[in-house]
């Protein structure tokens, strides 16, 4: 039983080539999201009229990244991570829309 659990956990983090993949180099959508976070921080204190733009852009970019992971993630862990991030982002959008 212990061996089966270890094998299952390893398979969760392993890609098709047998590499363990927990984290990867940031791709363009993730870098864009980081950029929008900087924009959110700056526009929270200065240029506040641009804050809604950066908030919307942050949701768009992180949802795009999450969908890429859900549908093209290299291992089950990455797909699961995409699903979790997608869910959190959708809840954030709903809360933002409700005021």
Backbone torsions as a table, in degrees:
resi	resn	phi	psi	omega
1	UNK	NA	-43.1	179.7
2	UNK	-60.7	-41.8	179.2
3	UNK	-64.9	-40.9	-179.9
4	UNK	-64.1	-40.4	178.6
5	UNK	-65.1	-44.3	179.2
6	UNK	-62.7	-41.4	178.8
7	UNK	-64.0	-41.3	179.3
8	UNK	-65.2	-43.1	179.1
9	UNK	-64.3	-43.9	179.0
10	UNK	-61.6	-42.2	179.9
11	UNK	-62.9	-31.9	179.4
12	UNK	-62.8	-32.7	-176.4
13	UNK	-105.0	7.1	-173.9
14	UNK	-107.9	136.0	177.4
15	UNK	-86.2	-175.9	-176.2
16	UNK	-65.5	-23.6	178.6
17	UNK	-90.0	0.9	179.1
18	UNK	89.3	6.8	177.8
19	UNK	-83.1	138.0	174.9
20	UNK	-79.3	122.1	-176.3
21	UNK	-123.3	106.5	175.8
22	UNK	-104.9	-44.4	178.1
23	UNK	-133.5	154.8	178.7
24	UNK	-132.9	168.7	173.8
25	UNK	-62.7	139.5	-178.5
26	UNK	-61.8	136.4	177.0
27	UNK	-96.4	177.9	-174.0
28	UNK	-57.1	-46.1	179.2
29	UNK	-61.8	-36.6	179.4
30	UNK	-70.3	-39.7	176.0
31	UNK	-64.6	-37.9	176.6
32	UNK	-63.6	-40.4	178.2
33	UNK	-62.7	-44.8	177.1
34	UNK	-58.2	-40.0	178.7
35	UNK	-62.8	-42.2	179.1
36	UNK	-66.7	-31.3	176.3
37	UNK	-63.9	-40.0	175.4
38	UNK	-62.3	-43.8	176.7
39	UNK	-60.1	-39.5	177.3
40	UNK	-62.3	-43.8	-179.3
41	UNK	-63.2	-47.1	-178.0
42	UNK	-65.1	-44.3	-176.4
43	UNK	-77.3	-9.0	174.1
44	UNK	-73.1	-25.6	-177.2
45	UNK	-111.7	-34.0	179.8
46	UNK	-129.5	155.1	176.9
47	UNK	52.2	47.5	-173.2
48	UNK	-60.3	-21.9	179.0
49	UNK	-65.9	-19.5	179.1
50	UNK	-90.8	-7.3	-176.2
51	UNK	-57.5	-45.9	178.4
52	UNK	-59.4	-35.7	177.2
53	UNK	-61.4	-48.4	-178.9
54	UNK	-67.2	-33.5	177.1
55	UNK	-64.9	-47.4	178.6
56	UNK	-61.8	-43.8	179.6
57	UNK	-62.9	-36.2	179.3
58	UNK	-66.4	-41.5	177.8
59	UNK	-65.5	-43.3	-179.3
60	UNK	-60.9	-46.8	-176.0
61	UNK	-69.4	-38.7	-178.8
62	UNK	-74.2	-33.4	176.3
63	UNK	-68.3	-39.7	176.3
64	UNK	-60.1	-46.3	178.1
65	UNK	-60.0	-45.8	-178.4
66	UNK	-61.5	-42.4	178.9
67	UNK	-65.0	-38.1	175.0
68	UNK	-59.6	-43.8	179.6
69	UNK	-66.3	-41.9	-179.7
70	UNK	-60.2	-45.5	-173.7
71	UNK	-94.3	-21.6	-177.0
72	UNK	-128.7	9.3	-179.9
73	UNK	-57.9	144.8	-173.1
74	UNK	-79.2	-13.0	178.6
75	UNK	-152.7	164.6	-179.6
76	UNK	-55.7	-35.5	178.7
77	UNK	-59.2	-45.7	-178.7
78	UNK	-66.0	-37.9	177.3
79	UNK	-65.2	-42.6	177.8
80	UNK	-63.7	-44.6	178.3
81	UNK	-58.8	-43.4	177.1
82	UNK	-59.7	-41.8	179.2
83	UNK	-64.9	-41.6	179.0
84	UNK	-64.1	-47.1	-179.5
85	UNK	-64.0	-41.2	177.6
86	UNK	-59.1	-47.0	-179.6
87	UNK	-61.1	-46.2	179.2
88	UNK	-61.8	-41.5	-179.6
89	UNK	-65.5	-42.6	179.5
90	UNK	-64.1	-42.3	176.2
91	UNK	-61.1	-40.8	177.4
92	UNK	-61.7	-41.4	178.8
93	UNK	-64.4	-44.1	-180.0
94	UNK	-62.0	-44.6	179.7
95	UNK	-63.8	-39.6	179.5
96	UNK	-65.4	-42.6	-178.4
97	UNK	-67.0	-30.9	-178.7
98	UNK	-82.0	-6.8	176.1
99	UNK	86.6	NA	NA
